[in-house]
């Protein structure tokens, strides 16, 4: 949220008036360009050439876990320490630090889930020019060149990746004094820089690669663009007021992970650094037209496509993980082994969320809740923004607007619904406010450069900022969510962490001064990890309040690598514009590629007012994105789904009901994401079809898991798919134009898949807990299909701790559909119907159920639609947790 507010001091009101005057749009002058960020400007001024660094081969030390080697800069004689690790799972880690730093450099903690297990490196050969090491695989080699220093990873005769091949390694800047090295001013803010220049840089070359992805968050295309002649991509968590589209400006989150992809291989680079970072991308094929590429081919041009990437960070060390794939699935698993997988959310969190800044009071909440029932639209969560608290004092309730929060929450619970309330990490400076007094007395606030508590302006007015990098502060914060501490809370209240970049209205770039102090470290060293720590502490609080039984749900705006372990993210303060709707797909695609599956955008747009058509289309899109929440700015007209006329209400109702019917499928996708690290949205078709170059730049269509395909109105290349609404079959190997009407959502089920649904949609997902399943079996040309059905209690950790779950393998082959189970859990749900697409008409259908001593058989009723080749088996009536077989004869 970044907009106007009431009941604030004159200084903040003046700032806000400047922000909201005129049109709603980002003021780019509030945020730095590379030229205005002096370390970026200095580093970028260094052009590719021969590196001054040389490897001192006589310093080589090789142990069972790592190789160490000193490097020397022949210009200034500064020595660096290189550490190389061969990691399990086809990864290589490269660390470079000063050999004898005057002050220790920051190394990012708490992001890796453990110390990555290593495998021995073996030295194959060495001479005065360098050395060759084995990376374990039969043909993978790591070549260390001494002068100039360079690393190459090869497989056979192919170079997979080169490090410092363009000579841009830098970790200790020259001693000559330049503007901005020891003090830097941006607008009215001065950064004191007591440690002087500390920036680092390193380049990577990727032969054979033309497509790179990742490094969110940016409001841009999925395929990253070259930055030659323009701005680098910036990674620096910022509160950006209605961001612009299609540029590399920094936004709310920063995940320094990039994936490269070619028909031969997928790889990943994870730059583990939490300081402000800029990423330059260049390519030797950038800018070439299709004609130019054809001319190269006709003329026999031998130039190999190559992408070069340069990372520049303000401080810290070089710590990079090279994930060698070779497939997209391998890279996802490699990254998950480092930073963890997506948190497994409560099932209700995958349903629909209704939010607004702000629902006015308890009566307003009750009226909106009743409105959903009156218009037969399901929802699970209603949200409260900052106005619900007493004077923006988080963990409290406005005594006039929300005098009986427990009764309000109980009313929602009676309908098996839930609430989310915002808890931001800026704390009102007020000695009568318990949260502030305790944080101050315990010394848990971030300090300013002079040693006092850092204070800045945010929603409550003058605010302190807790130091979430301190584990004692995080533990205390978590304890504040206990039911006896968070007055008015109960089991169905969950949490939203906003403004956690952190946002400081009167700070440089609307964030914290870089020379603020966290213990022994400056804020500049760890800025991008602050939001992760806020969400981490909040999620732990929700777990602790239930005695470790219940799964949390926490939404965050700011994030970093590893944030996926703690909940969901959203794309921030978007606008009610068609291009903002379109950009939701590549923004969430990009996040999914780097581990964050639980992503969504404000349905309808946060700023401005959508037309009825745009709102309907946004609901239809949001219903097929992982986090499904409508949200709107305080100044916009109310936009509950029933306020746009009966026709539009019906269209929105249908989109939301489609989401609820598919919740069993969504839930099992998140179970797999949690177990394996594979994205829920197989963002971009190249993940599923890695050799199909036509898919490499597509970002307006995607897969949900392996089985559902979503497309806009355009020409698409399909294998065998069935329209989920009409059951029309589309054969593979063709281009298909999909006409789209206001009532249609182009969704297709892959031939060869089985998808479970619950078609009895009720007022909330919890009300559907024991309802029956319908199985949709889409046959492949070889009349085969497979799928899964995952069931647990939907909200506790029992699936993990007590292994209480049902995981059923569903398979259709040889005219037989079978269900076999792994796990132990009891469900009251049953199989109500089976719909087989692409079927032939059988003479009879037999249901077989194995018994302990005697199997049981019965004949099933069925209908067959010959025009669409759809076979419907009615009332199998078997419990969803038992083994059974259906035979078509």
N, C-alpha and C positions, 0 to 999 in steps of 0.2 A: 504494500500500500504506500503510495506517495502522492499526497494530495492535501487539501486544506483541512483545517481542524478548528474547533471552537474552544473557548475557555482557556486561552493561552496568553502568555506574556506578549508585550508589544514587539520585542525583538523577533521572536519566532513568527508572530503574525505578519511582520513586514517581510520576512524571508519567504513565508508561504504565499503572500500576495504576489511577490515577484514570480514564484514558481507557477502559479495558476492563472496569472493574467494572460489575456490573449488566448491563442489556441493551445490545446493540450498537445504538447510535443516536447521531446527531450531538448534541453538546452545544452548543446554540445560544448559550449564554452565552459561548462562546469566540470568537464572531464578531460583529462590529458590526452594529447596525441603523443606519439613516440618522440617527436622533437621536443615536446614539453616535459617529458620524463627524461632527465638528463642522462641517466645510465643507459637507457635505451638508445638515445641519440649517439652517445659515445661509442657504444658497442656496434651499432649499425654503421657507424662511419668506418669501421674496420672492414676492408674489402677482402674477398677471397684471395688467397695467395699462399706462399710457402709458410708453414707454421714455424714460429720461433722455438717451438718446444722440441726437445730431443729426449729420447728414452735412454737412461743410463743403464745399459744392460748388465753391468757388473753389480748392480744393486738388486738384481732379481732374487726373490725368495718365493719358493713354491712349497706349499703345504697340502695336506689332504683337503683343506677347505677353500683355499684361495691362493692367488698369485699377487704379490706386491712388487712394485717397480717404481723407482723414482724417475720423475721427469724434470728437466731443467729448461728454463727459458734463457736462451743464449743472449738475449738482449739485456735483461735485467738481473740474471743469475738467480731468480726466484725458483725454488724447488717445490715440486708438487709430489704427492703420493698417489699413485695409481693402484687401485685394488680391483682385481678381476675375480668373479665368482661364476662357476658353472652351476646353475640351479637345476633341481629336479624339474622335469616337465618341459624340457627343451627351451630353457631361458638362460640368458647371460646377464649378469649384473656388473655394471661399471661404476666405480666410485672414484672421484678425483677431489682431493682436498689439498690445502697448503700443507707442506711437510712440517713447518714450524710457524703456525699462525700466531700473530701477536695476541689475538683474542680468539677463543674457540668459535667456530662457525656453527650455526644452528643446523641440526639434523632432525628431520620431521619424525616425531614419535606418533604412536597410536593409530597410524593408518594401516600398516601391515598387520595382519592378524597373528603372525608369529614371525620368528626369525626364519627366513626361507631356507629350507633344507638344501644342502649343497651336494654336489658330486665331484669327485677328484678331477682336476685338470691334469693332463699328461703332456709333457714337453716332447714333441716329436723331433724338432731340429732347432739349431741355433747357430748363428754366425755373427759377424760384426755388424751386419745390416738389420738383424732382427731375429725373430723366433716364430715357430709354428707350434700351436697347441691343438690338441684334439678336444672337441666338444662332445665326445662320446658317441654320437651317431657315426655310422661307418664312414661317411664322406664329409662330415662337417668339421671345418678347421677355423681356428682363430689365428690370424696372422698379425703380429706386432712388428711394425716397421719402426726403426730407431730414429732415423734422421731424414726428413722431419717425422715426428711422432704421428703414427696413424694406426688405426685398427681396422681390419677387414674380416668379416665373417663370410666364409665360403662354404658352398655345398658342391662337391665335385669341382668343376671348373667355373662354376657360376658364383659371382659375388652377390651375396644377399644384401649386405649392408656395409657401408664404410663410415668410420667415425674419424672426424678431423681431417677428412680428405681435402677440405677446402681451407684448412688452416685457421679456423675461427675459434679454436679453444682459447678461453681466457678465464682465469680465476683470480688473478692479482693484477690490478691495473697499474700502469706506469706511475711513477712518483710525481711526474709533472702535474702541477695544479691547474685544473680547468674549472670553469664556472659550473657550479652544481655538485662538485665533488664533496665538499665539506659543509655546504649549506645550500639549500634549494628553496626557492620561493615560487609558489603557484597562486596566482591571484593575491589574496591578502594573507595567505598562510605560509609560514616559514618552517621548513624541516631542518632541524639542527644537525643531523648526521654526525653524532659524536665519534663514530667509528670510521668515518671517512668512506671512500668508495669501496664497495664490497661485491660488485656485480660479477656474474659468471656467464659464460657463453660456451656453446658447443654445437657443432654442425654434424649432420648425418646425411649420407647420400644413399638413395634407394634405386639402384639400377633396375630397369624393367618396369618401374612403377609410374603410372600416370594418375592414379586416384588415391587420395588420402582423405581420412574422415576423423571425426572426434573433436577433441579439445573443447568440449562445451564449457560455458554456455555462450552461444552467439545466436542472434536472430538472423540466420543465414541458411543457405542451401546445405544439404547434407554433405555433398562433395565439397571439400575445402578448396578455396580458390588460391591462385598464386598471389603473392603480395608484392611482387616487383613493381616499383613505382607508386605504391600505395602504402597504407598503414598495415603493420603486422597485426595478426590476431592477438588480442590482449586477454590475459587471464588475471583478473583482479576483482574480487567480489565487491559489487557496488549497487547502491540503491538508485537505479536509473528510472527517472520519471518518464513514463510512456516511451519506451525505447523505439528507435528506428529499426527498420528491417533492411536486410541485405547489406550489412557492413560488419566489420570485425571488432566493433566496440565491445568492451567488457560488459557483462551483465551480472546477475546476482550470484552465480556459482562459477567454480573453476575446477575442472578435472583435467589435469595435464597428461592426458593419454591420447595418443594418435594411432590409428590403424591405417596400414597401407594394404592395397589389394591389387592384384593382377590375376589373370587367368591361371597363373602357375602357383601363386602363393599369397597367403595373408599373413601379415606380421603386425606387431604392435610395439610402441615405444611408450614407456611410463616414466615421466620426468618427475621424480619425487622431490618437489620443492614447493613450499607454501608461500613464498614471497611473490611480489608482483612479477609477472612473467609475460614476455612477448614472444610470439612464434612467427618466424618468416618462412614462407614456402615459395620455392621457385621450381620451374620445370622447363626442360628443353623442348617440350612440345606445346607449352602454353601459347595461346594466341594463334596457333596454326589452324587454318580453316580446313574443312573436310577436303576441299580441292587440293590444298597444300599437302595434306597427308597422303592423298591419292597420288600426287605428283612424286612425293618421296618414294612411294612404293613402285611406281612405274620406272623411275630413274634408278631404282636399286639402291636407295640411300641406306647406308649401314648404321646410321646413328641409332643407338639404343635409347628408348625413352628412359628418362631418369627424373626423379623428384628429389630435390634437396631441401632439407628442413634445418632451421637454426633456432635453437632455444636460447633465450636471454632472460636471466632472473636477477633481481636486485641484490640478493644476498643468499646465504646458505652454501651448500656444497653441491657438486655435481653427483647425482645419485640416479642412475637411469637403469631401468630394466628393459632388456631387449627380448621381446616375446616372439619366438621364431615360428609359431604356428605348427604346421603349414596351412591348416584350414581355418576358416572363421570360427568354427566350433572349438578348435584347439586354442585359439587366442582368447576366446571368452573364458575357457576353463583355466588358462594360464593366469589371466588377470584375477579371476576369482580366487585362485590359490594364494594370491598375494594380499588382496584387500577384502576378501570375503564376498558373500553373495547377497542378493536382495533379501531383506527381512521378509518373512512369511507373514503377511498381514492377516488380521481377523477377516473372515469372509465378508462381513458387513462393510468393511472399508472399500471393497471392490464394487459396491453398489452405488447408488446415486446420492450426491451431497448437495444440499441447498444452502447457499451462503449469500450474505449481503453485508456491506458496511453501511448501516448496521440494522439488525432487527431491533426495534425501538425499546421494547419492554416485554414482560412476560405475556401480556395480552396479545402483543404482536406475534410472538412465537406461537402461541396457542392458535391464533387465527390462521397463520401460514400452515401450521400442521393440519388444521381442519380443512383448509383449502385443498391440500393434496388428497385427502380422503373424499371430499365432495366431488373432485374431478377425476377420481379413480387413477391417480398417478402415484406409483410407489416411490418412496424415498427412505433412506436409512439414517442420515445425519442432517441436523440443522446446525448452523454455525453462528457464533457470536464474535463480532469484531471488537475493537478497542473500547467502544462506548459502553459495553456491558459492565466494565470494572468501575470501581469507585474512584473517579478522578484519574483514570489510567493507571491506577495502582494494581498491578497484576496480582493474581491469587485473591482478589476481592470481587465483590459484586456491588453495583450501584444500589444503595438501599432504597431508592425511590422507584427505579425502573425494574429492578430484579430483587424484590424484598424477600422472596421465598424460593431461592434457587433449587433447593432439594425437592420441593413440591413440584416445581416445573420439570425437573429431571424425572421425577417419579411418573408424572403424566406422560412423558415420552416413553418411559420404560413400559408403562401399561400397554402401549401400542407396539412394544418391542422395537423402539427407535432410540436414537442416541444423539448426543450433542458434542460439538467441538467448541472450545473457548480458546481465545488467543492468549498466549503468555509470551510477551516479548522480552528480550534480554537487556533492555534499558530500564533502569529503576528510578522512580521519582525520588528526588532528594527531599525528604520530608521526615524529620525526626520522630514524628508520631506514627510513621508507617513501619510496621514490624519488619518487613523484608529488607528495607533500606537499613534500618538500625542494626539488624543482625549482620548483614554483609559488611557494613562499616566497622562494627565492633570486632569482627573476626579478621579484618584486614584483607577481605576478598575482592576489593575493587581493583581494577587496572589502575596503575599509577601514571601520573604525567612525568615529564622529563625531570621535574624538580622534586619528585618524591611524594607529592600530594595525590589524593584520589583524583583520577581523571574524570572530568565532568563535561558534558556536552548537551545540546538541545535535541530532544526528540518528542514524541507525542505527549508525554506528561509535562513538558517544560524542561527545567534543568534536571539532568539525569546522570546517574552513575552507571558504570558498565562493569558487571562482574567479570572476574578473570576466570573464564571457563577453561583455560589451559591448566589451571591448578586443580589437581584431582581432589583436593579437599573441598574446594568450592563446588565441584561437580557433585560430590557426595552430599553436601549440604543442600544444594539445589534439588537433587533427587528426593531428599527427605521432605521437602516442602509439598510434594504431591500426595503425601499421606492424608487419609481422610480426616484425621484429627488436626492437620495443619492447614489444609486447603479447605477453608470453611465453605460449606454449601456444595462440595463436590460429592459425587458418588460414582458407582461402577460404570455408568454409561456416559461419563464425561471424559472426553479425550482432548488432545492439545495441538495447537497450531503455533509454531515458532516463526514469526515474521521479523523483518527488520534486522536480521542477525548477520549482516555482512561484516561488521555492524554498521547500521545507519546512524550518522551523526549529522543533524541538519546544518549545524554551523561549522562542520569540519571540512577539511580539504577533500574535494570530490564527494561531498556528502558522506564522508566516512571518517574513521579515526585517524588522528595524527600518527604518522609512522614512528615518531620518537617517543610515543607512549611506551610504558614498560610493563612487561609480564615477568615478574621474577628477575631472572638474569638475561632476559631477551627483550629486544625491541619489538614493537608491534610489526615493523616492516618485515621481520623474519618469518612471521607466522600468520599474517593477515588472512590468507585464504583458508586456513583451517579453523578459524574462530567459529563459523557457523556450524561446522561438523560437531564441535564440542558442545554447543548449545543443544543440538538435537540429541546427541549422545546422552547428556545428563537428563534431558526430559524423558527420553524413552526409558532410561533406567528407573526414573521416578515412577512411571506408570507400571513398570514391572514390579517394583518393590512394594507398591501400595497394595497389591494383590497377593503378597507373599510369594512372588515368583510364579504364580499360576497363569495369569492372563497375558496374552500377547498385547503389546502396545500398538497404538496408532498415533504417529506424530508427523505432521506436515512441516516441512522447512522450505524457506526461500533460498537461503545461502547453503552451499554444499561444496564438498571437495571429494577427492578419491576416498572411498570407504564409506561415504554417507549412505550408500545403499543398505548398509547393515542396520540402519536405524529408522527407516520409514519411507515416506513419499516426498516428492518435490513437485513444484509447479513452476510454470514459465513466467510468473510474475505479472507485472502491471501492463497487460496488453490492451488493445483497443477494439471497439466494435467496428472492424473494417474487414473486408473480404480477404485482403492480403494477410491480416493477422490470423484469420482462420486458417488460411493455407499454410502459414509458417509453423503452425502447431505440429504438423506432421514431421518435417525435418528436424525441428528442435527436439521432439521426443525420440525420434530415430537416433539422433546423435547421442543422446543420453543413454539409450538402450545399448548402444555399441560399447559403452564404457561402464557397464555394470548397473546403471540406474534404470530398472524396469518400471518402477512405480512413478510414472510421470503423467502429467496432464496440464491442461491450460484452462483459464477461466472461461467457461462456456458463455457465449454472448459478448465477451470482451469486458474488461474491467472499466475502462474509460468509454465515454460516449454512449449512444443509445442505438442498438441494432434495429434494423428494419425487421419486420416479421419474417421475411424470407431468410435473412442472414441468421436470425435466432434459431429458426427451425433447422437450417443446414448445420449450425454449430452443434445443436443437440444430436443430430444424426451422426456427426463426426465424433463428438465426445463420447457417445455411447460405445464406440469401438476403440477408445483410447484407455489406457490402464486406470488413470485417476480421473473420475467423472464428477466434476463439481461446477455448478453455476455460481458466479460471483459478480458483484457489481459495485461501482463507486457510490459513495454517499450522495453525490449530486445527480445521479442518473434517475430517471423515472423508475418506479417499481416494475419488475419484469418477471414475476412469478409465472409459471408456464401457462396459466389459464387467462392471462390478461391481454391476449392478442387475438381474441375471437375464437369461436368454436372450431373452425377448420384447422387453424394453427395449433390449438390445444390438442386436437386429435392427433396431429402429426407428431407433436412432441411426446404425447402419451405413448404412441406406438414406438418411438425411438427408445424411450426409457424402458418400456416393457421388453423390447428386444434385449436390452442389456440384462435385465433380470432373468430372462429365460436362459441366457447363456452363462449365468454365474457359475454353474458347475464346471464349465470349460475354462472360464477365467481363473477359477480357483486352482484347478490342476496345473494350469500354465505357471501360476505363481509358485506352486509347490515345486515344480521342476526348476524354476529360476532360483529358488532358495537352495535346492539340492545341488545344482550343477553350474549355476552362473550363466546359463543360456538365457538370452533376452526373451521376454514375453512377446513383444512385437519383434518379429524377425525383420527388423527395420530394413528396408531396402531389400529388394529381391535378390541382390547379389549374395546375401548371406545364405540363402537356400539354393541359389543357382550360380555358384561362384565362377563358372566358366562362360556365362552368358554376358558378353561385354555390353549388350544393349541395356542391361539392368544397372550398370555401374553408376550412372548419374541420376537414376530415377529416385525421386523423393516425394511423389504424390500418390504412391500406392505401397502397400506393405502387407506382410503376413502376420497374423496372430497365431503364434505357434507354427506348426507345420500345416495346419488344416484349413484355416480361414484366410481368404484373400480379400483385401479391401482396395477399391480403385475409385478414382474420380471418372467423370465422363471423358473418356479418351480411348485411343487405340492401345490395347494391351496384348501381350503375347502370353498365352496360357498353355499349361499342360491340360489334362482333363479335369474340368471343374463343373460343379453344379450350382446354379443360382439357388441361394438358400430360401428365397421367397417363392419362386415359381417352380423350382426343381428342374428347370431346363438344363440340358446337358450341353456343354461346349467342349468339343474335341480339341486335342492338342495340335500344336504346329500351325496355328492360324492367328492372324491378327483380328481382334474383335473390337468393334466400336460399340460402346455401351451407352445407349441413350438414358438420360437420367431425368425423371420427373420430380416434382416436389415430394411425392410420397414414396419415392424409391431410394433405397440405399444399396449401392452395388456391392454385394457381399457374396462370395462364392466359397463352396466347400470343395476341397481337393478330392478327386477320385482316389480311392484307396484309404480313406479315413473314416473314423467313427467318432461322432461328437455327442456327448450327453447334454440334454437340456432339461429344464423344469418349466413346463409350459403353463402351469397353474400359477400365474403371477399374482402375488398378494401385496399388501400395503408395505411390507418390508421384507428383507431377505430372511430375517429370523423367523418370520411367520411361515416361510416356505421350507423350514428345516426338515420336516418329515414328509414333505410332498414327494410324489413319485417322479421318476425320470422317464424321459422319452429319448431313445437312442436313434440318431440319424446316421445311417450306414450308406456311404457314397462309394460305390464299387468302381474299381479301376477297370481298364479294358480287359485285364486278365481275371476279372471277377474276384478280386481280393480286396480286403480292407482290414485295418487294424486301428485300435484306439485304446483309451484308458478311461477309468472312472476312479477318481480319488475322493474319499469321504473321511472326515474326522469331525470333531465336535465344533469346529469353525471358529474357536476363539481362545483356546488354552494351549499350553506347551505340551499337553499330554501326547500329541503325535510324536514328539521328540523324546520326552523323558520316559514315558511308559509304552511307547511304540503302539499307541492306540489309534489306528487308522485302518482304512480299507483301501487297498490299491489293486484294482481289478484290471486285468489285461483282457481286452476285447478283440476278437479276431473273427473274420469271415473268410472262409476258404472252402472249396469243394462243396458249395451250397450249405455250409454249416456255420452258424454263428455261435461262438462259445464265450463264456465268461469265467476266468480263473483268477484267484485272489492271492495277494500277499498281504500280511498284516493281520491285526486282531482288533476289531471294533464292531460294535453292534449298532445297526441303524434300523429305523422304522420305515425308511423309504423303500419303495419297490419299483419295479420296471412296469410302467403302465402301457407303453406302446413302443413299437420298433418300426421305423420307416426306412426302407431300403431303396436307394436311388440307383437307377441303371439296372434294375432287376428284370427277370423273366417271370412269367406267371407259373407258380407251382401247382401241382395237383392237390397237395396237402402240405401242411406244416405241423411238425411235431416238436413239442417241448419236452426235453429230457432233463430230469433232475436226479443226480446220484444220491442214494441214501446209504446209511451205514450198513444195511444188510440187503436192501432191495431198491433198485432205481425206480423212479416214477416217470410215466409218460402220459402226455395229454395232447389232444389236437387243439390248435389255435385257429381262431377265426381270422380271416384276412380279406383285404380288398386289393384289387389290382387295377391301376390306371394304365391301360395299354398305350394311350397317347403319349404319356410321359415316362413310361416304364418305371412306375413307382409302386412298390409293394408295401402295404401297411399291415402289420401284425398287431392285432388288438388284444389287449388284456392278458399279456403273459402272466402278470400278477405275482411274479417271483420277487422275493426280497432282494434288494440291491446288493446285499452282502454275501450271498450264497453262490455256489457254482451252478451253472446251468448250460444247456446246449439247445439250440434251435436248429432243426434239420428241415431244409426245403426239398421236397420230392416232386 
